[in-house]
Amino acid sequence: MTAKLYCFGESGNAYKAALTMELAGYDWQPLYVDFFNGEARSPEYRALNEMGEAPVFVEGDLTLTQSSVIQLHIAEKTGKFLADDRNEMLRWMFWDAQKGTGQQGGLRFLMNFLPEDKRPQEAIKWLKGRVLTALATLEAHLAGRDWIVGDAPSIADFACCGYLYYPEPFGFERNDFPNISHWLDGIAALPGWKHPYDLMPGNPSDRA
C-alpha cells in the first residue's frame, strides 16, 4: 500500500518526513498542501489534522502527524536509520523540534515569505540570535563526527537537517559552520537523497 504524505516543498518539517521515507526506500507519494493560500486552515484539512499543520502521513487506516512521529514510525517499520543509542537519537530530535527547525522555520518565514513591509525587524533580529546560538551547539557537537549519533546516519540527522538545504536566507551560512557543512554533504551523498524542492511539490517560484 502506497503511503501518502500531505506536504509542500517549502516546509522543512515536511522534508524531514519525506526524506526519511525516500532514503528508507518506502513506498510513498506526496500530496500537495496549498499552505500559502490557506488550505491547512480549511475545515477539510483540520478534519485531517486538527493542528492545521503539515506534514500528515496517511497509510490505510493509520494517520500520523508531527514529523518526528512519522520519522520514528518509518524507521521502526523498516528497521532503517535507528541509532543504537535510542535515547541520544530522541534527545537530538526533541532538541531540533524546540531549538533547531522549531526556530529556523519561523525565522525563514518572517524573512522570506512575508511582504517586505510587514517583516518585523526586531523580532527577526531576536530570533536570528537564537537560531545562530542553536546552530553553534550543533556545530560543536559535530566536531570530529560524521553523524549526530554514533557511526551511521539516523533519523536524528534527517530531523536536524530539515531547513539547512534551503536557499532562502535565514542567517545560516554554510561557510560559517564547517562541521555542519561536512555533515550536510554526508547526508546529501546518501543513495536516494533529494533536495526538498525536488522531493516535494511546491516552490516559491510558483508564486513569483
Rosetta blueprint (number, residue, H / E / L):
1 M L
2 T L
3 A E
4 K E
5 L E
6 Y E
7 C E
8 F L
9 G L
10 E L
11 S L
12 G H
13 N H
14 A H
15 Y H
16 K H
17 A H
18 A H
19 L H
20 T H
21 M H
22 E H
23 L H
24 A H
25 G L
26 Y L
27 D L
28 W E
29 Q E
30 P E
31 L E
32 Y E
33 V L
34 D L
35 F H
36 F H
37 N H
38 G L
39 E H
40 A H
41 R H
42 S L
43 P H
44 E H
45 Y H
46 R H
47 A H
48 L H
49 N L
50 E L
51 M L
52 G L
53 E L
54 A L
55 P L
56 V E
57 F E
58 V E
59 E E
60 G L
61 D L
62 L E
63 T E
64 L E
65 T E
66 Q L
67 S H
68 S H
69 V H
70 I H
71 Q H
72 L H
73 H H
74 I H
75 A H
76 E H
77 K H
78 T H
79 G L
80 K L
81 F L
82 L L
83 A L
84 D L
85 D L
86 R H
87 N H
88 E H
89 M H
90 L H
91 R H
92 W H
93 M H
94 F H
95 W H
96 D H
97 A H
98 Q H
99 K H
100 G L
101 T H
102 G H
103 Q H
104 Q H
105 G H
106 G H
107 L H
108 R H
109 F H
110 L H
111 M H
112 N H
113 F L
114 L L
115 P L
116 E H
117 D H
118 K H
119 R L
120 P L
121 Q H
122 E H
123 A H
124 I H
125 K H
126 W H
127 L H
128 K H
129 G H
130 R H
131 V H
132 L H
133 T H
134 A H
135 L H
136 A H
137 T H
138 L H
139 E H
140 A H
141 H H
142 L L
143 A L
144 G L
145 R L
146 D L
147 W L
148 I L
149 V L
150 G L
151 D L
152 A L
153 P L
154 S L
155 I H
156 A H
157 D H
158 F H
159 A H
160 C H
161 C L
162 G L
163 Y L
164 L L
165 Y L
166 Y L
167 P L
168 E L
169 P L
170 F L
171 G L
172 F L
173 E L
174 R H
175 N H
176 D H
177 F L
178 P H
179 N H
180 I H
181 S H
182 H H
183 W H
184 L H
185 D H
186 G H
187 I H
188 A H
189 A L
190 L L
191 P L
192 G L
193 W L
194 K L
195 H L
196 P H
197 Y H
198 D H
199 L H
200 M L
201 P L
202 G L
203 N L
204 P H
205 S H
206 D H
207 R H
208 A L
